[in-house]
Amino acid sequence: MYSEFRLQKLSSRGLCQIIAILAPVIIGLFVHGMHVNRLGLYWDDGVQFMQGWQAADGNIIRFILSDTFGYLRAERPVAHFLMMIHRAAFAFSLSALHWSLVVLLVLNAVVLEIIALRIVKEHWFVFAVGIIFLTYPFAPLHVIWPATAHYLWACLLALLTILFSDYGLRATGMQRLTWYALAAITYMASLLTHEVFALIPPAFVSLWVLSKNGQNAAEWYHLGQISLYRPALWWLSVLVGVFGVYGLWRVLILPMYGASQYPSSMIELNPIMLAKKILVGVEIVFNPWPPVLKRIALSPPPLTYVFVSTSLFTVVWLLTLWLLRRSPVNDHPDRGDAVHIPSGDHWAQAAIIGIACLIAAAVAIAVSPTLISMDTGMMVSLRVNFVATVGVALALPALFVLLVRFYHRSPTLAGVVALVGLIYIGFIGAPKADAIFSQISGMPVLFGRYNLAYGSLLMAYVLAVIFVTIMTVLSFARHKPRGTWRRGTYGEAAVMPHSHACLLSGAVAGLVLLGTLFHFSIKEELATEWRQHTTMLEQLRTLAPAVKDNTFIVIVRHEPGRSPFAPYGEHWSLSPYFLVLYDNWTIIANTDQNLRFYADGVESTYWGAVATWFPPGVKGGPTLTHAKLPIPRIGYDRLLLFAFDGSKLRMLPQLEAKTTLGDAIIVHNNPDRILDRMTPRTAVWRHLIDR
């Protein structure tokens, strides 16, 4: 009888574990796969994929093997080999390229879930970590922008380093050395793919130094009351050594045969600036909600996607609650091989590990020229945010549990603190957060003042204040909460009160609701950008079916609310498309916002610097598809002027501009540069349009 019950118990645990790992995979594929057939190429994608294929003259094998962004002779050579997978996917179809990003992101989530299961043996925690990693509204670009695929690969390799290190630190003898060797290989590969994840594996291993997993007394250093785990200390020194070797290679050896794409800057090493960037970055990671809510309110996704997000909210809530009710007893004595850190239980351990990984990511970003940001107007800056999602996905579920425990032990105090926080946000608010009652709406009004989205937010805020107030008052006469029950070896055992389980599940589901709405909003914008861009180029083929050599095409886009950092706004986001459209390497393009006007001509720029292109008569190829020859000043007689309003392209007769000296000039169009013949569609352009 007991053996049958034991088998049933193990079977139930196995089912919960499978669901906890696979459910985020299914949800991730669904959420991030919905827009795959509508997304396109953005920013530098034209260089890495479209221009590279055109340079290969239609030879797919040559294109796949080509170093289309100069990775081999720069600081990220492994990225070249990993990007071959995505170039092969693009050669199949544009949708396949985006599916390759989605699958890679989901694979990252699976490895992170396995790591979470080894930290805390709670199936709902594993599920929460995976679903937060996939939907947290912080890094929306990595399944949209194929040029950022090397971030996903570097993250996957760093997570594998953590997983292999964990296996090695628990093993002995040759088995330990085998895991160490695998971890060292994946760590070096991660560094050579993208260095921004460099500090996360050492941060994880450093927590093992103080762990309590070692059973052999000979594996400990005892320094008074402090005990250090010797294998972890030794392995941490190895990882630091590997990082040091990478630094020496980058500083001393790489310049002998290549060049760094991102040279170091002493400004970022200023200790005051460094500390400020770290603190601001950590604050933004844990509180991205003001810009997220503002984005959802100003650019809400279509109702279909709102329904999808609401449905996912319900599914995640119920699934998390179901897993919670089948979790092992809270604070169970049998913690197996979970990582132990002094002065805290396994929830504190998970929170500390997540925060340590988050701080490691913030430090790595802080020493670079970029910073953690939620400025959706300058969307390209969001790409680096992905580094912090590993830490926040591990930390948030554990912090939720600690908050629920705090409420359970001191409900009145917790209620007062929550009520004070809500009142502060509503009536005062942080300067950058925008208080609830300080909004001014220019949209159609609700209740005489507020737009629909803001009115909904206001009502939700009022309901939250009422709910917290009632719970605080009732806590004075609180009875013992009713528990959620599970069958144990000796009968029924309480896991967590019903109210706490519902609150915890609702918190995870709420993150998914806001996260998916934010992701859908960003995806809708970029899907629209791609549709408008291809429409513009098709209309251009009608207005200018062929143009003379050395023509410089200027696109004027002054649509209300359009960010100057939107896709297709500068040289490298435009010129590759005109190369593919006309099959002519002498034709380049830019928008008027990225031009400098002089008395004798115009200068094309790229993010403020002089734009580069290929020498006359030289095409790109497997060794040179990202040209670095500065474009000389372009005479006004080479310009073709067009204006695009998002739906219709028209030819401009002239353009009013100001020179760098402030003089007003009128730039005239040159329609005589248009030839009276049709350029055949290139194979690459057909590949993009006929998807």
C-alpha positions as CSV (number, residue, x, y, z in Angstrom):
1,M,0.0,0.0,0.0
2,Y,2.8,2.4,0.9
3,S,4.8,1.5,-2.2
4,E,1.7,2.2,-4.4
5,F,1.2,5.6,-2.7
6,R,4.9,6.4,-3.1
7,L,4.8,5.6,-6.8
8,Q,1.7,7.8,-7.2
9,K,3.4,10.6,-5.4
10,L,6.5,10.4,-7.6
11,S,4.4,10.2,-10.7
12,S,2.5,13.4,-9.6
13,R,5.7,15.2,-8.9
14,G,7.1,14.2,-12.3
15,L,3.9,15.5,-14.1
16,C,4.2,18.8,-12.2
17,Q,7.8,19.1,-13.2
18,I,7.1,18.5,-16.9
19,I,4.2,21.0,-16.8
20,A,6.3,23.6,-15.0
21,I,9.1,23.4,-17.7
22,L,7.0,22.9,-20.8
23,A,4.2,25.4,-20.1
24,P,6.5,28.4,-20.4
25,V,7.8,26.9,-23.6
26,I,4.4,26.6,-25.1
27,I,3.3,30.1,-23.9
28,G,6.6,31.6,-25.1
29,L,6.2,30.1,-28.6
30,F,2.6,31.3,-28.8
31,V,3.2,34.9,-27.5
32,H,6.4,35.5,-29.5
33,G,5.3,33.6,-32.6
34,M,2.0,35.5,-33.2
35,H,3.8,38.3,-35.1
36,V,6.5,36.3,-36.9
37,N,4.9,36.5,-40.3
38,R,4.5,40.3,-40.1
39,L,8.0,41.2,-38.8
40,G,10.8,42.2,-41.1
41,L,14.4,43.5,-41.0
42,Y,15.3,46.5,-38.8
43,W,18.2,48.9,-38.3
44,D,21.4,47.0,-39.1
45,D,19.6,43.9,-40.3
46,G,19.8,45.1,-43.8
47,V,23.6,45.0,-43.6
48,Q,23.9,41.6,-41.9
49,F,21.4,39.7,-44.0
50,M,20.1,41.4,-47.1
51,Q,23.2,43.2,-48.2
52,G,25.3,40.2,-47.4
53,W,23.2,38.0,-49.6
54,Q,23.3,40.5,-52.4
55,A,27.1,40.6,-52.1
56,A,27.2,36.9,-52.5
57,D,25.5,37.2,-56.0
58,G,22.8,34.8,-55.0
59,N,25.1,32.1,-53.8
60,I,23.4,30.9,-50.6
61,I,26.4,28.8,-49.3
62,R,28.7,31.8,-49.8
63,F,26.2,34.1,-48.0
64,I,25.8,31.7,-45.0
65,L,29.6,31.4,-44.6
66,S,30.2,35.2,-45.1
67,D,31.3,37.3,-42.2
68,T,28.6,39.9,-42.9
69,F,29.4,42.2,-40.0
70,G,33.1,41.8,-39.5
71,Y,32.9,39.6,-36.4
72,L,35.9,37.4,-37.1
73,R,38.4,40.2,-36.9
74,A,36.7,41.9,-34.0
75,E,36.1,41.1,-30.3
76,R,33.2,38.7,-30.9
77,P,34.5,36.0,-33.4
78,V,32.3,33.2,-32.1
79,A,29.2,35.3,-33.0
80,H,30.1,34.8,-36.7
81,F,29.7,31.0,-36.5
82,L,26.5,31.2,-34.5
83,M,25.0,33.7,-36.8
84,M,25.4,31.2,-39.6
85,I,22.3,29.5,-38.2
86,H,20.3,32.7,-38.6
87,R,21.7,33.4,-42.1
88,A,20.6,29.9,-43.1
89,A,17.2,30.6,-41.7
90,F,17.0,33.8,-43.6
91,A,17.9,32.1,-46.8
92,F,14.9,29.8,-46.2
93,S,12.5,32.7,-45.4
94,L,12.2,35.8,-43.4
95,S,9.7,34.1,-41.2
96,A,12.1,31.3,-40.5
97,L,14.7,33.9,-39.4
98,H,12.3,35.2,-36.8
99,W,11.3,31.8,-35.7
100,S,15.0,31.0,-35.1
101,L,15.0,33.9,-32.6
102,V,11.9,32.7,-30.9
103,V,13.2,29.2,-30.5
104,L,16.5,30.5,-29.2
105,L,14.8,32.7,-26.6
106,V,12.7,29.7,-25.5
107,L,15.8,27.5,-25.2
108,N,17.3,30.1,-22.9
109,A,14.2,29.9,-20.8
110,V,14.4,26.1,-20.5
111,V,18.0,26.2,-19.3
112,L,17.1,29.0,-16.8
113,E,14.2,26.8,-15.6
114,I,16.6,23.9,-15.0
115,I,18.9,26.2,-13.0
116,A,15.9,27.4,-11.0
117,L,14.8,23.8,-10.2
118,R,18.3,23.2,-8.8
119,I,18.1,26.3,-6.6
120,V,14.6,25.8,-5.2
121,K,12.7,22.5,-5.7
122,E,9.3,24.1,-6.1
123,H,7.6,23.5,-9.4
124,W,5.6,26.8,-9.4
125,F,8.9,28.7,-8.9
126,V,10.3,27.0,-12.0
127,F,7.2,27.9,-13.9
128,A,7.3,31.5,-12.7
129,V,11.0,32.0,-13.5
130,G,10.4,30.7,-17.1
131,I,7.3,32.8,-17.7
132,I,8.8,36.0,-16.3
133,F,11.9,35.6,-18.3
134,L,9.9,35.2,-21.5
135,T,7.4,38.0,-20.9
136,Y,8.9,40.6,-18.5
137,P,8.3,44.0,-20.1
138,F,12.0,45.0,-20.2
139,A,13.7,43.7,-23.3
140,P,11.3,43.4,-26.2
141,L,13.7,43.5,-29.2
142,H,15.4,40.2,-29.1
143,V,12.7,38.2,-31.0
144,I,12.2,41.2,-33.3
145,W,15.6,42.4,-34.3
146,P,17.7,39.6,-35.8
147,A,21.0,41.5,-35.5
148,T,20.8,41.1,-31.7
149,A,20.8,37.3,-31.9
150,H,24.3,37.2,-30.5
151,Y,22.9,38.5,-27.2
152,L,20.7,35.4,-27.0
153,W,23.6,33.1,-27.8
154,A,25.9,34.7,-25.3
155,C,23.1,34.4,-22.7
156,L,22.5,30.7,-23.5
157,L,26.3,30.0,-23.2
158,A,26.5,31.9,-19.9
159,L,23.5,30.0,-18.5
160,L,25.1,26.7,-19.6
161,T,28.2,27.8,-17.8
162,I,26.2,28.3,-14.6
163,L,24.5,24.9,-15.0
164,F,27.7,23.0,-15.7
165,S,29.4,24.8,-12.8
166,D,26.5,23.7,-10.5
167,Y,26.8,20.1,-11.7
168,G,30.6,20.2,-11.2
169,L,30.5,21.7,-7.7
170,R,28.2,18.9,-6.6
171,A,30.2,16.1,-8.2
172,T,33.6,14.6,-7.2
173,G,36.7,13.2,-8.9
174,M,36.8,13.0,-12.7
175,Q,33.2,13.8,-13.1
176,R,33.8,17.2,-11.5
177,L,36.7,17.9,-13.8
178,T,34.5,17.0,-16.8
179,W,31.8,19.5,-15.8
180,Y,34.5,22.1,-15.1
181,A,35.9,21.6,-18.6
182,L,32.5,22.0,-20.2
183,A,31.8,25.1,-18.1
184,A,35.2,26.7,-19.1
185,I,34.5,26.1,-22.8
186,T,31.0,27.6,-22.7
187,Y,32.2,30.6,-20.6
188,M,35.0,31.4,-23.1
189,A,32.5,31.0,-25.9
190,S,30.1,33.3,-24.2
191,L,32.8,36.0,-23.8
192,L,33.7,35.7,-27.5
193,T,30.1,36.0,-28.5
194,H,29.2,39.0,-26.4
195,E,31.2,40.1,-23.3
196,V,28.2,41.7,-21.5
197,F,27.3,38.4,-19.8
198,A,30.9,38.0,-18.5
199,L,30.2,38.7,-14.8
200,I,27.0,36.6,-14.3
201,P,28.7,33.1,-14.0
202,P,31.3,34.3,-11.5
203,A,28.6,36.0,-9.5
204,F,26.7,32.7,-9.3
205,V,29.8,30.7,-8.4
206,S,30.9,33.3,-5.7
207,L,27.7,32.5,-3.8
208,W,28.8,28.8,-3.7
209,V,31.9,29.9,-1.8
210,L,29.7,30.4,1.3
211,S,27.4,27.5,0.6
212,K,26.7,24.5,2.9
213,N,26.6,21.7,0.3
214,G,30.0,20.1,0.9
215,Q,29.8,16.9,2.9
216,N,33.6,16.3,3.2
217,A,35.3,18.4,5.9
218,A,38.5,18.4,3.9
219,E,36.8,20.6,1.3
220,W,36.3,23.6,3.7
221,Y,38.5,26.5,4.7
222,H,37.6,27.6,8.2
223,L,38.5,31.2,9.0
224,G,37.0,31.7,12.5
225,Q,33.2,31.7,12.1
226,I,33.5,31.9,8.3
227,S,33.6,28.7,6.3
228,L,34.6,28.8,2.6
229,Y,33.8,26.0,0.2
230,R,37.2,25.1,-1.3
231,P,36.0,23.7,-4.7
232,A,33.9,26.8,-5.3
233,L,36.7,29.1,-4.4
234,W,39.1,27.2,-6.7
235,W,36.5,27.2,-9.6
236,L,35.8,30.9,-9.1
237,S,39.5,31.7,-9.5
238,V,39.5,29.6,-12.7
239,L,36.6,31.7,-14.1
240,V,38.4,34.9,-13.2
241,G,41.5,33.6,-14.9
242,V,39.6,32.8,-18.0
243,F,38.1,36.3,-18.0
244,G,41.7,37.7,-17.5
245,V,43.0,35.7,-20.5
246,Y,40.1,37.1,-22.6
247,G,41.0,40.6,-21.5
248,L,44.7,40.1,-22.5
249,W,43.7,38.7,-25.9
250,R,41.4,41.7,-26.5
251,V,44.0,44.3,-25.5
252,L,47.2,42.8,-26.8
253,I,46.5,40.2,-29.5
254,L,43.4,41.3,-31.3
255,P,45.0,44.6,-32.5
256,M,47.7,42.5,-34.3
257,Y,45.2,41.1,-36.8
258,G,41.9,42.9,-36.4
259,A,40.3,45.9,-34.7
260,S,37.8,46.3,-31.9
261,Q,34.4,47.5,-33.0
262,Y,33.7,49.0,-29.5
263,P,36.9,50.5,-28.1
264,S,37.0,51.1,-24.4
265,S,36.3,54.6,-23.0
266,M,37.8,55.9,-19.8
267,I,34.7,58.0,-19.2
268,E,32.7,54.9,-18.3
269,L,35.4,53.9,-15.7
270,N,34.7,57.0,-13.7
271,P,33.7,55.6,-10.3
272,I,31.0,58.2,-9.6
273,M,29.4,57.6,-13.1
274,L,29.8,53.9,-12.7
275,A,28.0,53.8,-9.4
276,K,25.3,56.1,-10.7
277,K,24.7,53.9,-13.8
278,I,24.5,50.8,-11.6
279,L,22.0,52.2,-9.2
280,V,19.8,53.7,-11.9
281,G,20.0,50.5,-13.9
282,V,18.9,48.3,-10.9
283,E,16.1,50.8,-10.1
284,I,14.8,50.6,-13.7
285,V,14.9,46.8,-13.8
286,F,12.7,46.5,-10.7
287,N,10.5,49.4,-11.6
288,P,10.0,49.6,-15.4
289,W,6.2,50.2,-14.9
290,P,5.8,54.0,-15.4
291,P,7.1,53.8,-19.0
292,V,5.5,50.4,-19.6
293,L,2.0,51.7,-18.6
294,K,2.6,54.9,-20.5
295,R,3.5,52.9,-23.6
296,I,0.5,50.6,-23.3
297,A,-1.8,53.7,-22.7
298,L,-0.5,55.7,-25.7
299,S,0.0,52.8,-28.1
300,P,-2.4,50.0,-27.0
301,P,-2.3,46.7,-29.0
302,P,-5.4,45.7,-31.0
303,L,-8.3,44.2,-29.0
304,T,-7.4,40.8,-30.3
305,Y,-4.1,40.9,-28.5
306,V,-5.7,42.5,-25.4
307,F,-8.0,39.4,-25.3
308,V,-5.0,37.1,-25.7
309,S,-3.1,38.8,-22.8
310,T,-6.2,38.6,-20.6
311,S,-6.6,34.9,-21.4
312,L,-3.0,34.3,-20.6
313,F,-3.4,36.2,-17.4
314,T,-6.2,33.7,-16.4
315,V,-4.2,30.6,-17.6
316,V,-1.0,31.7,-15.8
317,W,-2.9,32.5,-12.6
318,L,-4.7,29.1,-12.5
319,L,-1.6,27.1,-13.5
320,T,0.5,28.8,-10.9
321,L,-2.1,28.2,-8.3
322,W,-2.4,24.6,-9.3
323,L,1.4,24.1,-9.1
324,L,1.4,25.9,-5.7
325,R,-1.2,23.5,-4.3
326,R,1.0,20.5,-5.4
327,S,4.3,21.9,-4.2
328,P,6.3,20.3,-1.3
329,V,5.5,21.7,2.1
330,N,6.8,25.2,2.6
331,D,10.1,25.2,4.5
332,H,10.3,21.4,4.2
333,P,13.4,19.9,6.0
334,D,14.5,17.8,3.0
335,R,16.1,20.4,0.7
336,G,18.1,18.0,-1.3
337,D,20.9,19.6,-3.2
338,A,19.4,23.2,-3.2
339,V,22.1,25.9,-2.8
340,H,22.4,27.0,0.8
341,I,23.5,30.5,1.8
342,P,24.0,31.5,5.4
343,S,21.4,33.6,7.2
344,G,18.5,32.6,5.0
345,D,16.2,29.8,3.8
346,H,15.9,28.6,0.2
347,W,13.6,31.6,-0.8
348,A,16.2,34.1,0.5
349,Q,18.8,32.1,-1.4
350,A,16.9,32.4,-4.7
351,A,16.4,36.1,-4.1
352,I,20.1,36.6,-3.3
353,I,21.2,34.6,-6.4
354,G,18.8,36.6,-8.7
355,I,19.9,40.0,-7.2
356,A,23.6,39.0,-7.5
357,C,23.1,38.1,-11.2
358,L,21.2,41.4,-11.7
359,I,24.0,43.5,-10.1
360,A,26.6,41.6,-12.2
361,A,24.6,42.5,-15.4
362,A,24.3,46.1,-14.2
363,V,28.0,46.4,-13.6
364,A,28.9,45.0,-17.0
365,I,26.5,47.4,-18.7
366,A,27.7,50.3,-16.6
367,V,31.4,50.0,-17.8
368,S,30.2,50.1,-21.4
369,P,29.2,53.3,-23.3
370,T,25.5,52.3,-23.1
371,L,23.1,52.1,-20.1
372,I,19.9,50.4,-19.0
373,S,17.0,52.4,-20.2
374,M,13.3,52.2,-20.8
375,D,13.2,55.0,-23.4
376,T,10.9,53.4,-26.0
377,G,11.4,56.5,-28.2
378,M,15.1,55.5,-28.7
379,M,14.1,51.8,-29.0
380,V,17.6,50.6,-30.1
381,S,18.8,51.4,-26.6
382,L,16.6,48.6,-25.2
383,R,18.7,45.8,-26.6
384,V,21.1,45.8,-23.7
385,N,18.2,45.4,-21.2
386,F,18.1,41.7,-22.0
387,V,21.2,41.1,-19.9
388,A,19.3,41.9,-16.7
389,T,16.3,39.6,-17.4
390,V,18.2,36.5,-16.0
391,G,18.5,38.1,-12.6
392,V,15.1,39.6,-12.4
393,A,13.4,36.3,-13.5
394,L,15.2,34.5,-10.6
395,A,14.7,37.2,-8.0
396,L,11.1,38.3,-8.4
397,P,9.2,35.1,-7.6
398,A,11.4,34.6,-4.5
399,L,10.8,38.2,-3.4
400,F,7.1,37.7,-3.9
401,V,7.2,34.8,-1.4
402,L,9.2,36.8,1.1
403,L,6.7,39.6,0.8
404,V,3.8,37.2,1.3
405,R,5.5,35.8,4.4
406,F,6.0,39.3,5.7
407,Y,2.3,39.9,5.3
408,H,1.4,36.6,7.0
409,R,3.6,37.4,10.0
410,S,2.7,41.1,10.3
411,P,-0.4,41.7,8.3
412,T,-1.3,45.1,9.9
413,L,2.2,46.5,9.4
414,A,2.3,45.2,5.8
415,G,-1.1,46.7,5.0
416,V,-0.1,50.1,6.4
417,V,3.1,50.1,4.4
418,A,1.3,49.2,1.2
419,L,-1.4,51.8,1.8
420,V,1.2,54.5,2.4
421,G,3.0,53.5,-0.8
422,L,-0.2,53.6,-2.8
423,I,-1.1,57.1,-1.4
424,Y,2.4,58.3,-2.2
425,I,2.2,57.1,-5.8
426,G,-1.3,58.5,-6.3
427,F,-1.0,62.0,-4.7
428,I,2.8,62.7,-4.7
429,G,4.7,60.3,-6.9
430,A,8.4,60.2,-7.8
431,P,9.4,62.9,-10.3
432,K,9.9,60.4,-13.1
433,A,7.0,58.2,-12.3
434,D,4.1,60.6,-12.9
435,A,1.6,60.5,-10.0
436,I,-1.7,58.9,-10.7
437,F,-3.6,62.2,-10.2
438,S,-1.1,64.4,-12.2
439,Q,-2.0,63.2,-15.7
440,I,-3.3,65.5,-18.4
441,S,-4.9,63.9,-21.4
442,G,-5.0,65.2,-24.9
443,M,-7.0,62.2,-26.2
444,P,-10.8,61.7,-26.3
445,V,-12.0,62.1,-22.7
446,L,-13.6,59.8,-20.1
447,F,-15.5,61.4,-17.2
448,G,-14.8,64.8,-18.6
449,R,-11.0,64.6,-18.3
450,Y,-9.4,61.2,-18.8
451,N,-8.9,59.0,-21.8
452,L,-10.1,55.4,-21.7
453,A,-6.8,53.8,-20.9
454,Y,-6.0,56.3,-18.1
455,G,-9.6,56.0,-16.8
456,S,-9.1,52.2,-16.5
457,L,-5.8,52.8,-14.6
458,L,-7.5,55.2,-12.3
459,M,-10.3,52.8,-11.5
460,A,-7.8,50.0,-10.9
461,Y,-5.8,52.3,-8.5
462,V,-9.0,53.2,-6.5
463,L,-10.0,49.5,-6.2
464,A,-6.4,48.6,-5.0
465,V,-6.6,51.3,-2.3
466,I,-10.0,50.1,-1.2
467,F,-8.8,46.4,-1.2
468,V,-5.7,47.2,0.8
469,T,-7.6,49.4,3.3
470,I,-10.2,46.6,3.9
471,M,-7.5,43.9,4.3
472,T,-5.6,46.1,6.8
473,V,-8.7,46.8,8.9
474,L,-9.7,43.1,8.9
475,S,-6.1,42.1,9.9
476,F,-6.8,43.5,13.4
477,A,-9.2,40.6,14.0
478,R,-7.6,38.0,11.7
479,H,-8.3,34.4,12.3
480,K,-6.0,31.5,11.3
481,P,-6.1,31.5,7.5
482,R,-7.5,28.5,5.7
483,G,-4.8,26.5,4.1
484,T,-4.3,24.8,0.8
485,W,-3.8,21.1,1.4
486,R,-1.8,18.4,-0.1
487,R,-1.5,14.7,0.8
488,G,1.7,13.8,2.5
489,T,3.3,10.6,3.8
490,Y,1.5,11.0,7.1
491,G,-1.8,12.4,5.9
492,E,-2.7,16.0,5.0
493,A,-0.2,18.8,5.4
494,A,-0.7,22.6,4.9
495,V,1.4,24.2,2.2
496,M,0.1,27.8,2.1
497,P,-3.1,29.6,3.0
498,H,-5.5,30.0,0.1
499,S,-5.4,33.8,0.2
500,H,-1.6,33.8,0.0
501,A,-1.5,31.3,-2.8
502,C,-4.1,33.3,-4.8
503,L,-2.1,36.5,-4.1
504,L,1.2,34.9,-5.2
505,S,-0.4,33.5,-8.4
506,G,-2.0,36.8,-9.2
507,A,1.3,38.6,-8.9
508,V,2.9,36.3,-11.4
509,A,-0.1,36.5,-13.7
510,G,-0.2,40.3,-13.4
511,L,3.4,40.5,-14.7
512,V,2.5,38.3,-17.6
513,L,-0.5,40.5,-18.4
514,L,1.4,43.8,-18.5
515,G,4.4,42.1,-20.1
516,T,2.5,40.6,-23.0
517,L,0.6,43.9,-23.6
518,F,3.9,45.7,-23.7
519,H,5.5,43.1,-26.1
520,F,2.4,43.2,-28.3
521,S,2.5,47.0,-28.5
522,I,6.2,47.0,-29.5
523,K,5.7,44.2,-32.1
524,E,2.6,46.0,-33.6
525,E,4.7,49.2,-34.1
526,L,7.6,47.4,-35.7
527,A,5.3,45.2,-37.9
528,T,3.7,48.4,-39.1
529,E,7.1,50.0,-39.7
530,W,8.0,47.0,-41.9
531,R,4.8,47.2,-43.8
532,Q,5.2,50.9,-44.4
533,H,8.8,50.5,-45.4
534,T,8.1,47.8,-48.0
535,T,5.2,49.8,-49.3
536,M,7.4,52.8,-49.7
537,L,10.0,50.9,-51.7
538,E,7.4,49.3,-53.9
539,Q,6.0,52.8,-54.7
540,L,9.6,54.0,-55.4
541,R,9.9,51.3,-58.0
542,T,6.9,52.9,-59.7
543,L,8.1,56.5,-59.4
544,A,11.7,55.8,-60.2
545,P,12.0,52.4,-61.9
546,A,15.7,53.0,-62.6
547,V,18.2,55.7,-61.7
548,K,21.6,56.8,-62.8
549,D,24.8,55.6,-61.1
550,N,26.0,57.5,-58.1
551,T,22.5,58.8,-57.2
552,F,21.9,59.8,-53.6
553,I,18.2,59.3,-52.6
554,V,16.9,61.4,-49.8
555,I,13.7,60.4,-48.0
556,V,11.8,63.0,-46.0
557,R,9.7,61.5,-43.2
558,H,8.1,64.1,-40.8
559,E,5.2,62.1,-39.5
560,P,3.7,63.3,-36.1
561,G,5.1,61.3,-33.2
562,R,7.7,59.4,-35.2
563,S,10.9,59.0,-33.3
564,P,14.2,60.1,-35.1
565,F,15.6,56.7,-33.9
566,A,12.9,54.6,-35.6
567,P,14.0,51.9,-38.1
568,Y,14.9,53.0,-41.6
569,G,15.9,56.5,-40.4
570,E,19.6,56.6,-41.3
571,H,22.2,55.5,-43.8
572,W,22.8,51.8,-42.9
573,S,19.1,51.3,-42.4
574,L,18.3,52.5,-45.9
575,S,21.2,52.1,-48.3
576,P,21.2,48.3,-48.4
577,Y,17.5,48.3,-49.5
578,F,18.3,50.6,-52.4
579,L,21.2,48.3,-53.3
580,V,18.9,45.3,-53.4
581,L,16.1,47.3,-55.1
582,Y,18.2,48.6,-58.0
583,D,21.1,46.0,-57.9
584,N,23.5,49.0,-58.0
585,W,26.3,49.4,-55.5
586,T,26.8,53.1,-56.3
587,I,23.3,54.2,-55.1
588,I,23.0,55.2,-51.5
589,A,20.3,56.8,-49.4
590,N,19.5,58.6,-46.1
591,T,16.8,60.6,-44.5
592,D,16.9,64.4,-44.3
593,Q,17.3,64.2,-40.4
594,N,20.7,62.6,-40.9
595,L,22.2,65.0,-43.4
596,R,24.6,67.9,-42.9
597,F,24.1,70.6,-45.5
598,Y,27.0,72.8,-46.8
599,A,27.2,75.4,-49.5
600,D,28.8,73.0,-52.0
601,G,27.0,69.7,-51.1
602,V,25.6,67.4,-48.4
603,E,27.2,65.0,-46.0
604,S,25.5,61.7,-45.1
605,T,25.8,60.7,-41.4
606,Y,25.2,57.6,-39.3
607,W,24.4,58.3,-35.6
608,G,26.3,61.6,-35.9
609,A,29.4,60.2,-37.6
610,V,30.2,60.4,-41.3
611,A,28.5,57.4,-43.0
612,T,30.7,54.8,-44.8
613,W,30.2,52.8,-48.0
614,F,32.2,50.8,-50.5
615,P,35.0,52.1,-52.8
616,P,34.0,52.8,-56.4
617,G,33.7,49.6,-58.4
618,V,34.1,47.3,-55.4
619,K,31.3,45.1,-54.2
620,G,31.0,43.5,-50.8
621,G,31.9,39.9,-50.3
622,P,32.7,37.3,-47.7
623,T,35.5,39.4,-46.3
624,L,34.1,42.9,-46.7
625,T,30.3,43.4,-46.5
626,H,30.4,46.1,-43.9
627,A,32.2,48.9,-45.6
628,K,34.3,51.4,-43.7
629,L,35.2,54.0,-46.4
630,P,33.8,57.4,-45.4
631,I,31.4,58.8,-48.0
632,P,32.8,62.1,-49.4
633,R,30.6,65.2,-49.6
634,I,27.8,64.7,-52.2
635,G,27.0,67.3,-54.8
636,Y,23.5,68.7,-54.9
637,D,23.2,67.6,-58.6
638,R,23.2,63.9,-57.4
639,L,20.1,64.2,-55.1
640,L,16.7,62.7,-55.7
641,L,14.1,64.0,-53.2
642,F,11.1,62.0,-52.0
643,A,8.6,62.5,-49.1
644,F,6.8,59.6,-47.4
645,D,3.9,60.1,-44.9
646,G,3.6,56.5,-43.9
647,S,1.3,55.4,-46.7
648,K,2.1,57.4,-49.9
649,L,5.5,58.3,-51.4
650,R,5.7,61.4,-53.6
651,M,8.5,63.3,-55.3
652,L,9.5,66.6,-53.8
653,P,10.3,69.5,-56.1
654,Q,12.6,71.1,-53.5
655,L,13.7,71.0,-49.9
656,E,14.3,73.9,-47.5
657,A,17.3,73.3,-45.3
658,K,19.9,75.1,-43.2
659,T,23.7,74.7,-43.6
660,T,26.0,73.9,-40.7
661,L,26.7,77.7,-40.5
662,G,23.0,78.4,-40.1
663,D,22.4,79.8,-43.6
664,A,19.0,78.9,-45.2
665,I,19.2,77.2,-48.6
666,I,16.8,75.6,-51.0
667,V,17.9,72.1,-52.3
668,H,16.3,71.4,-55.7
669,N,15.4,67.9,-56.9
670,N,17.0,66.3,-59.9
671,P,14.3,64.2,-61.7
672,D,16.5,63.9,-64.7
673,R,18.4,61.2,-62.8
674,I,15.5,58.9,-63.2
675,L,15.9,56.6,-66.2
676,D,13.1,55.5,-68.5
677,R,13.5,51.8,-68.1
678,M,12.5,49.2,-65.5
679,T,15.1,47.5,-63.2
680,P,14.3,43.8,-62.9
681,R,13.5,42.6,-59.3
682,T,16.5,41.0,-57.7
683,A,16.3,37.6,-56.1
684,V,16.8,39.0,-52.7
685,W,14.0,41.5,-53.1
686,R,11.6,38.8,-54.3
687,H,12.7,36.8,-51.3
688,L,11.7,39.6,-49.0
689,I,8.4,40.5,-50.6
690,D,7.1,37.1,-51.7
691,R,7.1,35.6,-48.2
